[in-house]
Amino acid sequence: MKHPRQLRAALAGIVTLAATMTLWGTARADDPEIAHERYMLDNGIQVILHRDNSVPIVAVDIWYHAGSGDETPGKSGFAHLFEHMLFQGSKHVGEDRHFDILKSIGATAVNGSTNKNRTNYFEVVPSNELETALWLESDRMGYFLPMLTKESLANQIEVVSNERRQRVDNQPYGKTRFATAAALYPEGHPYRYMVIGRFEDLTGSSVTDVRNFYLHWYSPGNATLCIAGDFDTAQVKKLVDKWFGSFPKTPRPEHVKPPTPVISHTRIQVEDTFAKLRRIDYVWHTPAFFAPGDAELDILAHALAASGTGRLYKILVHEKQLAQSVVAYQDSDGWSSTFNIQVTLKSGADLAAVEKILDAELGKVLATPITKPEFQRAVVDREASFVWGLERLLARAETLQRYNHFVGNPDYISEDLDRYRKSSPEKVQKVAATYLTKDHRLEVLTVPSTKAAAAGTGAKVPAKKGDKQ
């Protein structure tokens, strides 16, 4: 990994390149590198080591290759619930002691997270406490079940249920998220109920369900351990073997890929007691993370909605002042993705006028390539944010893990950046014309409501141009 001063030099090179364009579209020798070694234990655990002795800290980042995208019908929210369960305790650590131990040794950035693709657990510790972190992760990988009880499960079901209430159900536009997912994905698709899951699935979880999930997905063959920071390579390999090498050999469980749904033009309306302003969302099904077309849609999102320069931003927020905010993004996921445009209207703004502008601007990018400056700005922004993001040790560990998970190669930085650099305005237009058609678009109109929150995810109404609200 380059020193931060080298990162700044690399960033300066990116900016200079954007201005001159002499080497545009080619991989460059000054791309940042995350020096690493990858190997596998006999039991199937993958290990990635990234040594950086500049600061006496170490990041331990373990990925279990199971997320909500691997859940089965009736078991929504299990991946996230299990993330919580693994902090409850393990045989040799004790009940609810994980955070206390890490706090006592000066750990930072201690947490876990779940998304559609994976579940991770991480901590950043002083380098002399690396073995403590490895012991903790080893113990919950191999000795979680003795601490699994009805009481501990009930406790975490309540915690997760409250998390859903706090972060989704009682938040503005939280209801819209569920309505959107329900309209995009049919019953049985693992993306339908989002990572948080349904209340009825969570409350219906049993100790047997949790035990089976653990045995199936939390096996050594389905885990990748990344250690980044200040360590001696020979010594850390001995520690990894000491704490993880004795687990039995297991194969990686099979991941069943669901087909990408095909939707026709659909419009739904959601009444939201927490929202203060109307919002219109346009959503399409798009290619999976790292699949052809994924990068082009990132570029298009920037051209449409980047603050200050995006086409929709300039028209709706700055010029006509119809919108409070405009957001566009390619929500990249492992099985399939979505392209999203969200416009939060100003109070009293004409919805029909807003949607007329949306349709006009979408029609332009489907028919005509974006401009060269729009393309260049998007690519430079992607490169710059990527380079600056590598300064944090844990971010480097996560980058190695992400590439390893999705493309099977941790050393993928140049190839990833080339997805953008080697694209073109013409390719962006071609992808947009393929995926962002009106006949496969979901439209979700969220309107403020003074009524009590109603059950359900929103009622379907005929697809039509918006009326003034």
BANU-310845 format. One record per residue: x, y, z of N, C-alpha, C in turn. Coordinates in pm, whole numbers, plus 32768, in hexadecimal, padded with zeros to 4 digits. Example, Ala and Ser with C-alpha at 12.3 -4.5 7.8 and 13.67 -1.06 7.14 Angstrom:
85277DC7830C84CE7E3E830C85287EB6830C 85057F1F82C485577F9682CA850A80038313 
END
This chain:
80557F8880008000800080008058807C8000 803880DA7FAB808781547FA6807481A88024 80DC81F6804680D4825680B3806D82C1808E 802882FE80F27FC7836780D37FFB83D48076 807E83F5808180B3845A802680B184267F96 80CC83A37F8680C583697F01803583667ECF 7FD783507F2D7F4983537F077F2483DD7ED3 7F5584447F177F3784CB7EEB7F7584E67E61 7FEE84B07E4D802D84BF7DCB7FDD84777D5F 7FAA84007D847F5883B67D257ED984037D04 7E9C843F7D6B7E24848D7D557E4185057CFB 7EB485477D127ED985B77CBD7EE8858A7C2D 7F2085117C1A7F2D84DB7B947EA884C27B52 7E4784957BA17DC2847E7B6B7D8585007B3A 7D9185697B8C7D5785E97B677D9B86207AEB 7E2286137AE77E6C86427A727E4185F779F6 7E2F85757A047E09852279937D81854A795E 7D25856B79B97CA08593798C7CA886107935 7D0A866579537D1686E079067D5686C8787E 7DBE8670787A7E08865E77FE7DCE85F177A6 7D9C858777E47D618516779E7DC484CF7743 7E4684DC775C7EA7849F77037EAD84087712 7E8B83D6778A7E91834677A17E08830D77C4 7D9E835577A07D19832A77CB7CF9829F7796 7CBF824C77EF7C9481C777C57CFE815D77D3 7D72817E780E7DDA8119781F7DFA810B78B3 7E1C808F78DD7E46807879677ECD80B9797D 7EE280F879EF7F5D81427A077FAF81037A77 803181177A6E808A80DC7AD1807A811B7B5A 804081947B61803381D67BE37FAE81B67C27 7F6481527BF77EED81257C407F1780F77CCB 7ECA81147D317EED80E47DB77EED804C7DBC 7F4380177E107F4B7F867E237F3E7F677EB8 7EFC7EF97ED77EF67EC97F607F467E477F64 7FC37E527F8B80197DDD7F8E7FDE7D757FEC 7FD67CF97FC07F957C9480127FC77C097FEC 7FA77BAC80427FBE7B1E80287F3C7AD48049 7F157A7A7FF17E9D7A2A80097EC379968009 7E90794F806B7EA778BE80707E2F787D80B3 7E2D77FA80B87DBB77B280F07DEB774B8155 7DA7774681C57DC276DD82277D8A765881F5 7DBB75EC822D7D8E756782017CF875538213 7CBC759B82717C2D7589828B7BD475DF8230 7C11762E81D87BC3767C81787BBA77108196 7BE9773D820B7BE677CC82297C49781681CF 7C18787D818A7C7078D2813D7CAC793E8199 7D2B795C81857D7079C181D57DB07A268177 7D9A7AA681937DD77B1381477E257B6981A9 7EA57B7D818E7EFB7BCD81E57F297C4A819B 7F167CBD81D77F477D3D81A17F9B7D7F820E 801C7D8681F780787DB9825D80937E4E8247 80807E9C82B1809C7F2C82B180CD7F4F833D 814F7F60834C818C7F7683D0819A800983F3 8154806183AC816480F083C48124811E8447 80BB80D78475807680FA84F180608078853F 8075807685C4806C7FF986117FDC7FCD862E 7F8F7FB885C47F077F8385D17EF17F17856A 7E8F7EC285847E6D7E5685287DD57E4E851C 7DA67E3E84A17D187E2884887D017D94846D 7CA37D5A84B57C797CCF849E7BEC7CD58464 7BDD7C9F83EE7B607CAC83A37B3C7C228369 7AD37BE5839D7AAD7B61836D7A277B698325 7A237B3082AE79A87B2A825F79757A9A825E 78F57A8B827D78AF7A0F8263785C7A2781E5 786D79D28183783279E88100779F79BF8100 77527A04815176C279EE815B76807A708182 761D7A99813375D27B128151753E7AF88140 74F17B62814174607B4F8134743B7B1780AB 74937B248049747A7AEB7FC6747F7A537FC5 74AB7A18803274B07985803D743D794D8090 73E379A380BD737679758113730B792D80C3 72BF78DA81087254788D80CA71CD78C580F8 716278A980AC70DE78DE80D270B778B98161 7083791A81A9705C7906823370CC791C8296 71467934826471B9794882BC71FB79CF82A1 71AD7A31827771E87AB4825B72207AF182DB 728C7B3C82CB72CC7B7E833C732B7B26838B 733B7AA68362738E7A4B83B074227A7183B0 74557A9C833C74E37ABF833575037B318395 74AC7B95839774C17C0783F074AB7BE08482 74447B90849C742C7B61852474A57B148557 74DF7AC284FF75517A73852C75CC7AC98546 75DA7B3584FC76477B92851A763D7BC185AB 75C27BE285D675AE7C0C866175CB7B9986C2 75A17B22869F75B27AAF86F876457A958716 769C7AAB86B577287A8A86C9776F7AE7872C 772D7B55875177647BAB87B977307B858844 76D97B21884C769F7AFA88CC77017AAD8924 77607A6A88E477C17A1F893577E8799C88F5 785779668921788778E388F478C7789B896A 78E3781E8959790477C489C8797477F78A22 79E4782089E87A5878458A377A5F78DA8A56 7A11792A8A0E7A1079BA8A2579AD79DE8A94 793C799A8A9478D579B68AF778617A028ABB 77F97A128B0B777F7A528ADA778E7AE98AD6 77737B208A5E776F7BB18A4B77F07BF68A7A 78637BB98A5978E47BEE8A8579387C258A13 790B7C108997795C7C31892379857CC58922 79257D1F892F79447DAE892A79977DD989A2 797A7DA28A1879C57DC98A8F7A597DA78A82 7A757D308A4E7B017D078A3E7B497D6289DC 7B087D7E896B7B487DD489077B5A7E62893B 7AF97E9289857B067F1889BF7B7B7F1F8A20 7B8F7EB58A6C7BF97EB58AD07C857EB68A93 7C927E8A8A167D167E8789D57D2A7EFD8976 7CCA7F5B89767CD97FD389247CAF7FC58895 7C537F68887A7C257F5387F17BCE7FC687C1 7BCD7FDA87407B77803E87017B307FFD868B 7AC9804086577A7E801285E17A4E7F8285F2 7A187F62866679E87EDB868279567ED08659 79387E7485FF78AE7E6285D678A27DED8576 782A7DE08540780E7D8084D677A57DBD847D 77937D868407772C7DB983AE76FE7D4A8351 76857D5B8320764B7CF982C476127D43824D 76297D0E81D675E47D40816175AF7CCA8110 75887CE08097754E7C74804875B57C0A8022 76357C2C802A769D7BD67FF376F27B8D805B 77047BC980D077607B90813277417BC881BC 777F7B898223777C7BBD82AB780D7BCC82D9 78307C3E831378BA7C50833F78BF7C7583D3 79337C5A840F794E7C7C849A79DB7CB6849D 79ED7D2484E57A6F7D6684DD7A8F7DAE855F 7B107DC085757B447E1085E37BCF7E4185BC 7BF07EB985E97C767EEF85D87CB37EF78664 7D257EB686767D617EAA86FB7DF47ED586F7 7E2D7EF9876A7EBE7F0D876E7F057E8F873E 7F737E9E86F97FB27E2A86BA7FDE7DC18720 7FFD7DEA879A80257D8787FE7FAE7D388833 7F337D5C880B7EBB7D1488367E7B7CC687C4 7EC77CB187597E907C6786E67E5E7BDE870E 7EA97B9887627E817B1087867DFB7B0F87D0 7DE27B7688207D617B7D88647CEE7B848801 7CFF7BD6879A7C977BE287347C837B5F86E9 7CF07B1A86CA7CE67A9A86847CA27A3186DC 7CC17A32875C7C8079D487B97BE979EC87BE 7BC17A6C87C57B327A8B87CA7AEA7A5B874D 7B237A7886D87AE27A4E865C7AE479B6864C 7B4D797886787B5678E686737AEE78A586CC 7ADC78DE87437A81789E87A179F178A38771 79CA79138734794079168706792E78CE8681 799A78B78638798E786285C2797877D085E9 79BE77A5864E79BB7716866F796D76EF86EA 794D775087427913772C87C4789D778687EA 784C77A8878777D877FB87A0776377AA87DA 774F773287A676D776E687C876C476CB885E 772C76B288AC7715769B893B76D277108983 76DC7788894A76A177FE898A761978228950 75EB77D688EE756A77F388AF74F877C08906 74A178198932743077F5898673B2783C8953 7340780F898372C37853896272C578E48992 730278F98A057307797F8A3E735D79DC89E9 73D379AC89C1742A7A02896F73EB7A1F88E8 73A679BC88AF736379D1882F72F27A36883E 72A07A2688A772307A8288BD72627B1188D0 72D17B1F8915730B7BA3892D73317BE688A9 73727B9C884F739F7BD887D2732E7BEA876E 72C87B97877572527BAE872172137C348745 720C7C5187C671D47CD087F2722E7D4587C8 72B27D3287D173107D9B87A973007DB98714 72FB7D4F86C272EF7D63863272677D9F860F 71FF7D73865371797DAB863B71777E40865A 71B77E6786C771BF7EF486E972147F428685 727B7F00865372CE7F4085ED727C7F5D8570 72297EFD854A71D37F1484D671747F8984F0 71387F8D856670DD7FFB8586712580828580 719D808485B971E7810185C3721D8130853C 725380D384EC729A80F98472724480F683F4 71D580AE83F9718380A0838070F380CC8398 70AD808783F0701E809C83FE6FFA8128842E 704D81648482702F81E784BB708782548481 70B5823F8406710682A283C070BC82D48344 70CE8351831F7093837F82A170C08329822C 7063830181DA707A82B0816370A682228181 70A481FB820170C381708221705D811081E7 6FE0813581EC6F7580E381B36F8780D5811C 6FBC813D80DE6FD5813A804E703980CE8029 709C80B9807D71018054806170C37FCA8057 706A7FAA80B570277F2880AF6FC97F1F8039 6F837F8D801C6F277F8E7FAA6F737F777F28 6FE67FB77F1B70377FA97EA270687F1A7E92 709F7EE07EFC70D17E567EF470617DF47ED4 6FEB7E097F0F6F7B7DAE7EF56F4D7DB77E64 6F567E2D7E2A6F2D7E3E7D9E6F977E097D3D 70157E0B7D6670817DDF7D0E70967D487D0E 707F7D097D8170A47C7C7D90702B7C287DB8 70197BB57D786FA57B607D976FB97B167E1B 6F4D7AE07E4F6F557A8E7EC76FB77A1C7EAF 700E7A067F117074799E7F0570FC79D17EDC 71047A497EA371857A837E7F71C77ABA7EFE 72487A9E7F1572887AC67F9472987B5D7FA4 72877BAD7F3A72927C3E7F48720D7C7F7F6D 71A17C337F72711C7C6E7F81710B7CB58008 71417C7D807371287CB580F771A27CFD8131 72007D1F80DD72767D6C810472C77D21816E 73377D5B819473907D1A81F3734F7D0B827C 72FF7D6C82A372C57D6C8329725C7CFF833A 72187CD682D171B87C6882D9712F7C91830C 70D57C2F830F704C7C45833E70427C2783D3 6FEB7C6E84176FD57C5584A56FAC7BC384BD 6F4F7B90846C6F1C7B0A84846F877A9F8471 6FE77AB7841670557A58840670B57A5F847C 70CF7AD984AB712A7AE9851D70F07AAC859C 70747ACF85B970387A9D8635701C7A08862F 701579D185B76FFF794185AA707E78EF85AB 70F2793085BD717278E985BD717E78908638 71B8781C862671CE77BF8694726377A786A7 7286776F87187311774C8731734376EA86C7 72EE7690869D7314763086347332767885B1 72E176DC858F72F9772A85157383776C851A 73A277AA858B742177F085997495778E8595 7486771D85D774F076B785D6750A76878548 74A1766E84FC74B2763D847374F376A58419 74CE7723842D750B778F83DE75A1779783FC 75C3778C847A7650779184A3769F771D8467 766B76A6846F76B37631843E76C3763483A7 7661766E83627666767082D076C276DE829B 76B5775782D076FA77C98295777877F482E0 778477D6836077F6780583AE7861779983BC 78747751835178DA76E9834E795F77258321 79CF76E583437A51771983187A5C772C8281 7A2176D282357A2A76DC81A479DD77508169 798F779681BA794078078188796E788B81C6 79EA788D81F97A1C7905823C7A9F793281FF 7AB279B581FC7B3179F181D37B5F7A518240 7BD77A3B82737C117A8D82DC7C797AEA829F 7C657B6C82AF7CC87BCE82817D057C1482FA 7D897C1882FD7DD37C5E83677E277CC88324 7E157D45834D7E5C7DB4830E7E9C7E0A8379 7F1D7E2C83647F5C7E8883C17FE77E5F83EC 80067E7E8469808D7E72849E80A37DE784D9 80E27D8F848E80FF7D0884BE81787CCF8476 81AF7C6784AE82177C18846E81D27BA48426 81EB7B9383A781A17B32835781B27AA4838B 822C7A7C83A8824279F483D881FB79DB845D 81FE7A3F84B581BD7A30853781257A2C8529 80EF7A8184D2805D7A8584C680287A048488 807479C684308049794783F7804178DA8462 809F78DE84BF809B787E852D802078958584 80007914859D7F8A793485EE7F0A790985A8 7F03791F85267E8C78F684DA7E7B785F84E1 7EE9781884D07EE1778684D67EBC77568563 7EF0779C85C87ED2777786537E3D77848671 7E0077F086457D76780C866B7D0D77DD8606 7D3677C4858B7CD4779B85267CF6771684E2 7D7176EB84EE7D9C767684A17D6275F184CE 7D3575E8854A7D047567857D7C71754C855E 7C2A75AE85267B9F759585047B96752E8493 7B2C74E0848F7B21747884287B1274B4839C 7B3B746A833A7B30749682AF7A9F74918282 7A7474FB824179EA7500820F79EA753C8183 798F7511812E7982755180AA793475D380B6 79407627805278EE76A1804F7861767A8027 77FD76A280747773767F8052774876BE7FCE 76E9767F7F8E76BA76AF7F0C7662772B7F1C 7677778A7EC5762478027EC175C477F47E4B 754477FE7E6674DE77EE7DFF74B778787DCB 74D878927D4D74BC79157D12742D791B7CE0 73DE79797D13735579887CDF735679D37C5B 72F879BA7C0472F37A047B8672CF7A967B9E 73027AED7B4772DF7B7A7B51724F7B8C7B23 71FA7BC67B76716E7BD77B4E71607C357AD6 70F57C247A8D70D27C7F7A20704E7CC27A46 704E7D457A4B6FD37D8C7A6F6FA47DDF79F9 6F237DF479F36EEA7E5179926ED87ED879D5 6EB47F3B79876EA37FC279BD6E3A7FC07A2C 6E657FE47AA46E0E7FDD7B1A6E1B805D7B6A 6DAC80887BA26DAE80FF7BF96D6580DE7C79 6DA280FF7CEA6D6180ED7D6B6D68816F7DB9 6D0D817E7E156D0B81F47E6B6D1181C97EFC 6D62820C7F496D7681EC7FD66D5582678029 6CFF8256808C6CE482C280EB6D4082B18164 6D84831A81896DED831381EF6DD1837B825B 6DBC834D82D56DA083A983436E1B83F68372 6E9283C9834B6F0D840A83786F47846A830F 6F24845682916F5884AB82276F1385338229 6F60859B82136F2A8623820F6F1B86568180 6F62861881226F5F864180976F4485CA803D 6F0785E57FCC6EF1857B7F6B6F7785507F2D 6F7F84D27F086FF684A07EC36FCA84417E54 7009844F7DE26FF083F27D74707083A27D5B 7062831E7D5A70D282C37D3F70B9827C7CBB 711D82787C65711D82247BEE718781B77C03 7162813A7BEB71BE80CA7C0671B680657B94 722A80317B6D72347FCA7B05728D7F587B36 72767EDE7B0672D47E707B1A734A7E817ABC 73C37E6C7AF1743D7E817AA474A47E137AC2 75167E127A7A75797DA67A8B75B77DA37B16 75E57D2E7B3C76227D167BBE76A77D607BCD 76D77D667C4777577DA47C6877C67D667C12 78157DBC7BD178857D977B7C785C7D577AF8 77DC7D467ADF77AF7D107A5F77B67D7E79F5 77BB7D59797677BA7DC0790C77417E1C791B 77597E9D791476EF7F00792176E87F3F79AB 771B7EFC7A1177157F307A9A77607FB57AA6 77D97FBC7A70782880367A7A77EA80A77A29 77B4808879B4777780EE79607702813279A7 76B980E579F6764881207A3E767681767AB3 76E981557AEF772581AF7B51774682367B10 777E822F7A9877A282AA7A50772682FB7A2F 76BF82B77A00764382FD79DE760583407A59 760782FB7ACA75D083357B45761583B87B67 769883BC7B5576E584367B6F76BB84A37B0E 76AE84817A8F768A84E47A2A75FE851D7A43 75A684CE7A7B751D84FA7A93750C854B7B13 755285247B7D752D855B7C0075A0858C7C56 7619858F7C25768785C37C76766886527CA1 7681866F7D1E766386F47D5476AD87607D07 766387BF7CD2769F88307C8B76AA881D7BF5 76C587A17BC876DD878B7B3A767A872D7AF8 763786D87B4575DB86777B0B756786BA7AC2 753C867E7A5574D386BB7A02745386D17A52 7427866A7A9773AC86767AE473BC86D67B58 743286D27B97744C872F7C06744287BF7BD6 748387DD7B67748588677B3673F988997B15 73A988427AD57324886E7AAB72C388757B20 72BB88087B6C725387FD7BD2727388477C54 72F288497C7A731888897CF97341891A7CE3 739789317C8173D189B77C71737B8A137C1A 735A89E77BA073178A417B4272838A537B62 723889E87B6771A789F27B79717D89EA7C0C 71D889BE7C6271C089B77CF3713E896C7D14 712E88FC7CD170BB88A57CEB70DB88397D50 715B881C7D64718287AB7DB871DA87D77E2B 71C587977E9E721C87AA7F1272A087617EFC 729986EC7EBE7312869F7EA272F886417E2E 7364861B7DEB736085B97D7F73D385577D95 73B384D87D94741884707DA9740884077D3A 747983D97D05747783687CA874EC830E7CCB 74D5828C7CC57541822F7CE6752381A47CAE 758F815D7C90758980D17C6C75A180827CEC 753B803D7D1D75447FF17D9975757F647D76 75F97F537D7676367ED87D4376327E687DAB 76007DF37D8275F97D7F7DDA76227D017D8F 76327C957DDB766C7C1B7DA576197BD27D3E 75947BC87D5575407B7E7CF7750E7BD87C87 74E37C4E7CA874B87CB37C4874B77D387C8F 74AA7DA47C4374AF7E2A7C7D74327E777C57 742A7EF27C8873C27F4E7C5E73FF7FD67C43 73C5801B7BE373EA80A67BCA737980FC7C01 739C81627C4F733A81AE7C9A734882447C81 72D882867C6C72D183177C69726A83417CD1 7292839A7D2C723983CA7D95723484627D91 71BD84967D8471AA85277D85714C854A7DF8 717E85947E59712B85C67EC670FC86517EA0 7079865F7E91704086DB7E5F703787457ECD 704387C17EA47028882E7F006F9288367F18 6F6E886B7F896EE188797FAA6E9C88D07F40 6E2E889C7F086DE488E87EA46E1688D87E17 6E8588917E036EB9887E7D7B6E59882B7D28 6E5A88417CA66E0287FB7C496E4087747C27 6E0287087C576E3586827C3F6E3786617BAB 6DCF86877B636DC9866A7AD36E3D86AE7A8A 6E5F87267AB36ECF876D7A746F5387267A92 6F6286F77B0C6FDC86AF7B316FEA86317ADE 6F7F85E57AD36F8785677A886F98857F79F3 6F6585EC79C16F7B860E793570108627791B 7050866B797970E08683796D712D86017979 710685AC79D87149852A79E6714284DB7964 70CB84D3792B70BB848578B0710B84C2783D 710F854778377159858877CB71EF856D77D7 7224857A785072B48564786272D984D17852 728384787880729C83EA786A729783C877D6 723984047790723183ED770072B0841776B9 72ED848476E6736984B376A873DC845076BC 73EE841E7737746083C6774F7449833B7714 73CC831776FA73B2829976B573CE82A47620 73C1831C75EB73CF832E755A74568364752F 749983AF7589751383F57564757D83E375D1 75FA83CB75AC766383BD76127670843B7668 7695842776E676B5849A773B773084DF7701 774A8559772D77BB85A476F5783F856E772C 78A9858F76E5792E85657711795285A07798 7938862177B27953865678397903861078A6 788585EE788D783685A678F07876851F790E 78A184DB78A678E1845A78B8796384687907 79B584CA78E37A3684DE79257A2484FF79B9 79C3855779D879AB857A7A64798684FF7AB6 793284AA7A7F790584337AC7797A83D57AE2 79CF83C17A807A3F83657A917AA6839D7AF3 7AC5841E7AE87B24845B7B457AEE84557BD4 7A6D84707BE57A3184697C6B7A3B83DC7CA3 7A2383797C4F7A2E82EC7C7B7ABD82CD7CA6 7B1E82F37C567BAA82D77C777BD583217CF6 7BB183A07CFF7BDC83F07D717BA383BA7DF4 7B22839D7DF67AE5836B7E717B1E82E27E95 7B3E82927E327B7A82107E4D7C04821F7E8D 7C5782757E547CDF82877E877CDE82BD7F16 7C8E83247F2E7C8A835A7FB67C5282F68019 7BF882A17FEA7BBD823F80437C1D81D58075 7C9081C980357CF08161805D7D4B818C80CF 7D3F820581017D988231816C7D7F81E781EE 7D0381BF82087CE3817882847D0580E48277 7D4280AE82E07D6F802482DF7CFC7FC282CA 7C8F7FD683137C1D7F7C83067BE17F84827A 7BE47FFA823C7BB0800881B47C017FB58152 7C837FAD81687CD67F5981117CB57EC58123 7C9F7E9C81A07C787E1281B97BF37DF38175 7B947E50817F7B117E3B81407B1C7E3980A8 7B767E8980717B897E897FDF7BBD7E017FB0 7C207DCC7FF67C547D477FD47BE67CDE7FE0 7B987CE580497B2B7C86805D7AC27C927FEE 7A9F7D0B7FCB7A367D1F7F667A5F7CE57EDF 7ADA7D027EB57B077CCB7E367B117C337E3D 7B417C007EAB7B4C7B6F7EBA7AC37B2D7EB3 7A607B6B7EF079DA7B327EF479977B337E6B 799D7BA67E27794F7BB57DAC79967B847D2F 7A197B947D277A5F7B6D7CAC7ACB7B047CC4 7ADF7ADB7D447B3F7A727D617BCF7A9E7D59 7BE87B217D597C707B547D4B7C7F7BD57D9D 7CC47BD07E107CD47C497E627D207CB87E1A 7D747C947DBB7DC77CF67D737D7E7D247CF5 7D167D777D097CBB7D977C9A7CA67E2D7C8B 7CFC7E7C7CC77CE57F0D7CC57CE87F457C38 7D507F2A7BEC7D5A7F617B657CE97F307B0D 7CC87EB07B1A7C5A7E7A7AC97BD57EBD7AED 7BC37ED87B6D7B497F1B7B987B437FA97B61 7BAF7FF57B717BB0807D7B3D7BA580807AA6 7BDB801A7A657BD1801479D37B427FFF79A2 7AED7FC979F97A607FBD79D17A27804579AE 7A5980AC79F07A2C813479D87A828179796E 7B06816E797C7B6181B379217B5281837892 7B378101787F7B2F80C977F87AA180C677C2 7A468101780C79C0811177D679BF818B777A 794881B97756793C822B76FC78AE82617704 789982DD76D97810831076D577B282B97682 77E7827E76177796822975C2776C81AA760B 77C68171765977A480F976A5773D81197711 774A818D775076E981B777B5765E81C17776 765681FF770175D6820D76BC759B81867698 75ED812A766A75BD80A676427585805A76BA 75C9805F772C7598801B77A47516805B77D4 751180DF77D37498812577FE742280FD77A7 743880F7772573CB80D376C9739F804376DC 73F87FEE770E73D77F61772373837F4D77A1 73A67F93780C736A7F75788E73057FDD78C1 7314805B789B72C580C478DB724D80EE7886 7209808E784F719480AC77FE711980BE7857 70BB810A78267043812778736FED80AC7888 6FEC805078276F957FDB78336FC47F77789B 703C7F8C78D4706D7F36794170907F8A79BD 70487FF579CF706680547A3C6FFF804A7AAB 7031804C7B266FDB80577B9B6FDB80E87BC8 6F65811F7BDE6F5781A67C126F14819F7C9B 6F5181DE7CFC6F1B81DE7D846F09826E7DB1 6E8D82947DC66E6F831B7DF76E5083127E8B 6EA083587EDB6E88835E7F6B6E4B83E57F8D 6DD983E07FD36D93845A7FF86D848460808F 6D9784D680CA6D8184E4815B6CF184C5817F 6CE0848B81F56C5B846882236C4E848E82B5 6BD884BF82D96BBD84DD83666B75846A83A9 6B568401835C6B10838E83926B72833783E1 6B3E82DF84326B91827E84786BD082228411 6C4B81F6842B6C92819E83CE6C40812183B3 6C2A810783346BD98092830F6C31801B82F2 6BFA7FA783076C457F2D82E76C507F208251 6CB27ED282246CC37EBB81966D367F0D815E 6D4C7F0080DD6DBE7F3E809C6D987FA48033 6D187FC080256CF080227FC16C917FE77F5C 6C3380367F2F6BCF80037ED26BF680247E43 6BE17FC47DE96BFE7FDC7D5D6B9580377D20 6BC380947CCD6B6780E87C826B9380E37BF0 6B3F81017B946B6580F97B076BDC81537AE9 6C3581227A916CA781737A666C7581E97A15 6CA282607A3A6C7482D879F36CD3834A7A15 6CC583B479CC6D12842B79ED6CE184647A71 6D3C84A07ABE6D1984D27B426CBA85487B3C 6C62854D7B9C6C0985BD7BAB6C46861F7C11 6C20869A7C096C4D86FA7C6B6C1286D97CF3 6C6786D07D596C3A86AA7DDF6C2B87277E36 
END
